[in-house]
Amino acid sequence: MEPDDRSALHIGGAVVTVRDLARSQEFYCEVLGLTVEVSSTDAVLLSGGAGTRLVLRELPRAPQVMGGVGVHYVAWIADDPEALTRVKQALERRDALAGASSDGDVELVEGRDPDGIPVIVACPRMPGPGLTELPDRIYRY
């Protein structure tokens, strides 16, 4: 792949299995500012700025397996420090804040959704081509 081709790609969305659809929908709408685009009895498509799409699929008895094969978390980007502060405050109100840290010039806020799934928000954008080492959090799950 040519370097110029990489800039044309981005994550179009993610699908997250949850145990309680209404509870998780409220969490992601409050904490990340997403809005309902389409819903059914057991799934909802949430959307946000810059083409963000998140599908929540309810499976009430689904097991939670961390450290197995599959997506462990999705990192979200806050457009500015104020947006990151709003996310942190929303997580604190829900007693869902797991931590906040700084990694160079990138500020990170980490929380847990109602099913314990990590929710990570960074500001500004995550490190790009100059990255020389993977963050420690990659090895924690």
Summary of the structure (lengths in Angstrom):
residues: 141
radius of gyration: 15.5
end to end distance: 29.6
largest distance: 44.9
contacts: 348
relative contact order: 0.17
helix: 26%
strand: 32%
